[in-house]
């Protein structure tokens, strides 16, 4: 028996999309208040009932998860900046941010325009990419996440005229550890050392494994003097840790705007200083 196709109106279709989409979908008005929100966004990302989201300003919700009360309201709500940028530029903005443990949101913020071409709001499509940006060996963030966050934090530092530091880390003579104890014990030592560094950096710092025995720490709102103090804490923590193979770390530091007015050059400068330090060993 042939079954006639069911005709759905636009409202019903929209409700089905919002309830069943595996992506987070939100729509904000021109004044950045939530108008539509998908079930995935409510339950997995924002973690609030719809009644506490619709009509509320995004700063009110995103600000709830701010780690640093010393920052201004706009900076603490910096995850909403892609929406502001999308409206200001009329272009789609890409953004990556950690929302909760186990959730790293990759979002695409699209400006919504009326028939006259005026922007009347923005739509954000969000995917959880946590599994794609975590290094499987050490369980810290990987090189992909570093690239994303270096670009975003660099933009943010210039936009808000604040500081940004980068610490380039390299374990000293790590090849000899693999040669003497084998690669399995070397992998264990990498995991243990990464855990020590992660416990030492601040909540606002971003630790990434760049590759091999190289790591990087992005430190937003951090002066060069503060970065040096953080570096000394990391060196001391690694040297004093329970890793019983005599592992130590060398660190090269670069800061914006102290060392460069172009945040994209921070890694180049930090790497150069790191290898100067290692050459003197």
DRENMARDREN-327878 format. One line per field, with one value per residue (C-alpha): residue number from 1; chain; z negated, y, x. Coordinates in Angstrom, 1 decimal, always signed. Each point is the difference from the previous one (the first is absolute). Example, Ala and Ser with C-alpha at 12.3 -4.5 7.8 and 13.67 -1.06 7.14 Angstrom:
<atoms>
num	[1	2] $
cadena	[A	A] $
zz	[-7.8	+0.7] $
yy	[-4.5	+3.4] $
xx	[+12.3	+1.4] $
</atoms>
This chain:
<atoms>
num	[1	2	3	4	5	6	7	8	9	10	11	12	13	14	15	16	17	18	19	20	21	22	23	24	25	26	27	28	29	30	31	32	33	34	35	36	37	38	39	40	41	42	43	44	45	46	47	48	49	50	51	52	53	54	55	56	57	58	59	60	61	62	63	64	65	66	67	68	69	70	71	72	73	74	75	76	77	78	79	80	81	82	83	84	85	86	87	88	89	90	91	92	93	94	95	96	97	98	99	100	101	102	103	104	105	106	107	108	109	110	111	112	113	114	115	116	117	118	119	120	121	122	123	124	125	126	127	128	129	130	131	132	133	134	135	136	137	138	139	140	141	142	143	144	145	146	147	148	149	150	151	152	153	154	155	156	157	158	159	160	161	162	163	164	165	166	167	168	169	170	171	172	173	174	175	176	177	178	179	180	181	182	183	184	185	186	187	188	189	190	191	192	193	194	195	196	197	198	199	200	201	202	203	204	205	206	207	208	209	210	211	212	213	214	215	216	217	218	219	220	221	222	223	224	225	226	227	228	229	230	231	232	233	234	235	236	237	238	239	240	241	242	243	244	245	246	247	248	249	250	251	252	253	254	255	256	257	258	259	260	261	262	263	264	265	266	267	268	269	270	271	272	273	274	275	276	277	278	279	280	281] $
cadena	[A	A	A	A	A	A	A	A	A	A	A	A	A	A	A	A	A	A	A	A	A	A	A	A	A	A	A	A	A	A	A	A	A	A	A	A	A	A	A	A	A	A	A	A	A	A	A	A	A	A	A	A	A	A	A	A	A	A	A	A	A	A	A	A	A	A	A	A	A	A	A	A	A	A	A	A	A	A	A	A	A	A	A	A	A	A	A	A	A	A	A	A	A	A	A	A	A	A	A	A	A	A	A	A	A	A	A	A	A	A	A	A	A	A	A	A	A	A	A	A	A	A	A	A	A	A	A	A	A	A	A	A	A	A	A	A	A	A	A	A	A	A	A	A	A	A	A	A	A	A	A	A	A	A	A	A	A	A	A	A	A	A	A	A	A	A	A	A	A	A	A	A	A	A	A	A	A	A	A	A	A	A	A	A	A	A	A	A	A	A	A	A	A	A	A	A	A	A	A	A	A	A	A	A	A	A	A	A	A	A	A	A	A	A	A	A	A	A	A	A	A	A	A	A	A	A	A	A	A	A	A	A	A	A	A	A	A	A	A	A	A	A	A	A	A	A	A	A	A	A	A	A	A	A	A	A	A	A	A	A	A	A	A	A	A	A	A	A	A	A	A	A	A	A	A	A	A	A	A	A	A] $
zz	[+0.0	+1.0	-2.8	+0.8	-1.0	-3.1	+0.6	-2.8	-0.6	-0.5	-3.7	-0.5	+2.1	-2.1	-3.2	+1.2	+1.1	-3.4	-1.9	+2.1	+1.3	-1.2	+0.2	-2.3	+1.7	-1.5	+1.5	-1.7	+0.7	+1.1	-3.7	-0.7	-1.8	+0.6	+2.3	+0.9	-1.6	+0.9	-2.5	+0.4	-0.8	-3.1	-1.4	+0.9	+0.5	-2.0	-2.5	-0.8	+0.7	+2.9	-2.3	-1.4	+3.5	+2.3	-0.3	-2.1	+1.1	+1.0	-2.3	-3.0	+0.9	+1.2	-2.8	-2.4	+1.1	-0.3	-1.9	-0.6	-1.9	+0.5	+3.7	+1.2	+0.8	+3.7	-0.3	-2.3	+2.7	+2.7	+1.4	+1.3	+1.9	+3.2	+0.1	-0.4	+2.7	+2.3	-0.3	+0.4	+3.1	+1.6	+0.3	-1.5	-3.0	-1.1	-3.7	-2.3	-3.7	-3.0	-1.6	-2.5	-0.8	+3.0	+2.2	+2.4	+2.2	+3.6	+1.2	+3.2	-0.6	+3.0	+0.4	+0.9	+2.4	+1.0	+3.6	-0.1	-1.0	-3.6	-2.7	-2.4	-2.1	+0.1	+0.2	-1.8	+1.0	-2.6	+0.1	-2.8	+1.2	-3.3	+1.4	+2.9	-2.1	-2.8	+0.3	-0.5	-1.8	-2.6	-0.1	+0.3	+3.0	+3.4	+2.7	+1.8	-3.2	-0.4	+3.5	-0.6	-3.4	+0.9	+2.8	-2.2	-3.0	+2.2	+1.5	-3.5	-1.4	+2.8	-0.1	-3.8	-0.1	-2.7	-0.4	+1.3	-0.8	+1.6	-1.7	+2.3	-2.0	+1.0	-2.2	-0.4	+1.4	+0.4	+2.8	-2.6	-2.1	+2.9	+0.8	-3.6	-1.2	+3.3	+1.7	-2.2	-3.1	+2.0	+0.8	-3.6	-1.0	+2.6	-1.4	-3.6	+0.9	+1.9	-3.0	-2.2	+2.3	+0.3	-3.8	-0.2	+2.5	-0.8	+1.1	+2.6	+1.5	+3.1	+0.0	+3.3	+1.2	+3.2	+0.9	-1.4	-3.3	+0.8	-1.7	+0.0	-2.5	+1.2	-2.9	+0.6	-2.0	-1.1	+0.0	+0.8	-3.7	-1.0	+2.8	-1.4	-3.4	+1.6	+1.8	-3.2	-1.7	+2.9	+0.0	-3.8	+0.2	+2.7	-1.7	-3.4	+1.4	-0.5	+3.5	-1.0	+3.2	-0.8	+2.5	+0.2	+2.3	+1.9	+0.7	+2.5	-0.7	+2.3	-0.8	+1.8	+0.3	-1.8	+2.6	+3.1	+1.1	+2.1	-2.2	+2.9	-0.5	-3.7	+0.7	+2.3	-2.7	-2.8	+2.0	+0.7	-3.6	-1.0	+2.3	-1.2	-3.5	+1.1	+1.9	-3.2	-1.9] $
yy	[+0.0	+3.4	+2.5	+3.6	+2.3	+2.1	+3.7	+2.0	+3.7	+2.1	+0.4	-3.8	-0.5	+2.6	-1.6	-3.4	+1.4	+1.7	-3.2	-2.5	+1.8	-1.6	+3.6	+2.9	+2.6	+3.4	+3.1	+3.4	+3.3	+3.1	+1.0	-3.5	-1.5	-3.7	-0.5	-3.7	-2.8	-3.7	-2.8	-0.9	+3.6	+0.1	-3.4	-0.5	+3.5	+2.7	-2.6	+2.1	-0.4	+1.9	+2.3	+1.3	+0.5	+1.5	+3.8	+0.1	+1.9	-2.3	+1.9	-1.0	-3.7	-0.1	+2.1	-2.7	-2.1	+2.7	-1.1	+3.4	+2.5	+2.7	+0.3	+2.5	-1.1	+0.1	-2.0	-2.6	-0.4	-0.2	-3.2	+2.2	+2.2	-2.2	+1.1	+3.7	-0.5	-1.7	+2.9	+2.6	-1.6	-1.8	-3.1	-3.5	-0.2	-3.3	-0.5	-2.8	+0.0	-2.3	+0.1	-2.8	-3.0	-2.3	+2.7	+2.1	+2.0	+0.8	+2.6	+1.7	+3.3	+1.1	+3.5	-0.1	+2.6	+1.2	+0.7	+3.4	-1.5	+1.3	-2.3	-0.9	-2.6	-2.9	-3.8	-2.1	-3.6	-1.9	-3.4	-1.7	-0.7	-1.0	-3.4	+1.8	+2.5	-2.3	-1.7	-3.7	-0.7	+2.9	+1.0	+3.7	+2.0	-0.6	+2.1	+0.6	+1.5	+2.1	+1.4	+1.0	+1.5	+1.9	+1.7	+0.8	+1.2	+2.1	+1.7	+0.5	+1.5	+2.5	+0.7	+0.7	+1.4	-2.5	-2.3	-3.5	-2.3	-3.2	-2.5	-2.5	-3.1	-2.8	-2.9	-0.2	-3.0	-2.0	-2.1	-1.6	-1.0	-1.9	-1.5	-1.1	-1.1	-0.7	+1.8	-1.4	+1.5	+3.2	+0.2	-0.4	+2.7	+2.4	-0.7	+0.6	+3.2	+1.4	-0.7	+1.9	+3.0	+0.0	+0.0	+2.9	+2.4	+2.2	-0.7	+2.8	-1.4	-2.4	-2.9	-1.8	-2.7	+1.3	-3.3	-2.5	+1.4	+3.6	+1.9	+3.5	+2.1	+2.9	+2.4	+2.7	+3.2	-0.8	+2.4	-1.1	+0.2	-2.2	-2.5	-0.2	-0.8	-2.7	-1.4	-0.3	-1.8	-2.5	-0.6	-0.6	-2.2	-2.3	-0.3	-0.8	-2.3	-3.7	-0.7	-2.0	+0.4	+3.3	+1.9	+3.8	+2.6	+3.0	+2.9	+2.9	+2.9	+2.7	+2.6	+2.3	+3.0	+0.0	-2.1	+0.6	+1.8	-3.0	-2.8	-2.5	+0.3	-1.0	-3.7	+1.0	+2.2	-2.5	-2.9	+2.0	+0.8	-3.6	-1.3	+2.7	-1.3	-3.6	+0.9	+1.3	-3.2] $
xx	[+0.0	+1.4	+0.3	-0.6	+2.9	-0.8	+0.0	+1.7	-0.4	+3.1	-0.6	-0.2	+3.2	+1.8	-1.0	+1.2	+3.3	+0.6	-1.0	+2.0	+3.1	+3.3	+1.5	-0.7	-2.1	-0.8	-1.4	+0.6	-1.7	+1.9	+0.3	+1.5	-3.0	-0.9	-2.9	+0.3	+2.1	+0.2	-0.3	+3.7	+0.9	-2.3	+0.9	+3.7	+1.5	-1.9	-1.4	-3.0	-3.8	-1.4	-1.9	+3.3	+1.5	-2.6	-0.1	+3.2	+3.1	+2.9	+2.3	-2.2	+0.4	+3.6	+1.2	-1.1	+2.9	+2.7	+3.1	+1.5	-2.1	+2.7	-0.8	-2.6	-3.5	+0.6	+3.2	-1.6	-2.7	+2.6	-1.5	-2.8	+2.4	-0.3	-3.7	+1.1	+2.6	-2.5	-2.4	+2.7	+1.6	-2.9	+2.2	-0.1	+2.3	+1.6	+0.8	+1.3	-0.5	-0.1	-3.4	+0.0	+2.2	-0.1	-1.7	+2.1	-2.4	+0.9	-2.6	-0.8	-1.8	-2.1	-1.6	-3.7	-1.2	-3.4	-1.2	+1.6	+3.4	-0.1	+1.3	-2.8	+1.8	+2.5	-0.2	+2.6	+0.7	+2.0	+1.8	+1.8	+3.5	+1.6	+1.1	+1.7	+2.1	+1.2	+3.4	-0.7	+3.3	+0.2	-3.7	+0.9	-1.1	+1.7	+1.6	-3.3	-1.4	+3.1	-0.3	-3.6	+0.5	+3.2	-1.9	-3.0	+2.0	+2.2	-3.0	-1.4	+3.2	+0.1	-3.8	+0.0	+3.6	+1.0	+3.0	+0.7	+2.9	+1.2	+2.3	+1.7	+1.1	+2.4	+1.0	+3.8	+1.8	-3.2	+1.5	+2.3	-3.0	-1.4	+3.4	+0.6	-3.4	-1.9	-2.8	-2.8	+1.6	+0.7	-3.7	-0.9	+2.5	-1.6	-3.5	+1.3	+1.9	-3.0	-2.2	+2.5	+0.0	-3.8	-0.3	+2.5	-1.5	-3.0	-3.6	+0.2	+3.2	-0.1	+2.4	+0.6	+2.3	+1.6	+1.7	+2.5	+1.2	-0.9	-2.8	-1.4	-1.9	-2.1	-0.5	-2.7	+0.1	+3.6	+3.0	+3.5	+0.9	-3.0	+0.9	+3.5	-1.4	-2.3	+3.0	+2.0	-2.9	-0.2	+3.7	-0.1	-3.1	+1.5	+3.4	-1.7	-2.7	-0.2	+1.2	+3.1	+2.0	+1.7	-2.1	+0.3	-1.4	+1.3	-2.4	+0.1	-2.4	-1.4	-2.6	-2.4	+0.4	+3.4	+1.9	-2.2	-3.1	-0.9	-1.3	+0.5	+3.8	-0.1	+0.8	+2.9	+1.5	-0.7	+1.6	+3.1	+0.5	-0.7	+2.7	+2.5	-0.6	+0.5	+3.2	+1.5	-0.7] $
</atoms>
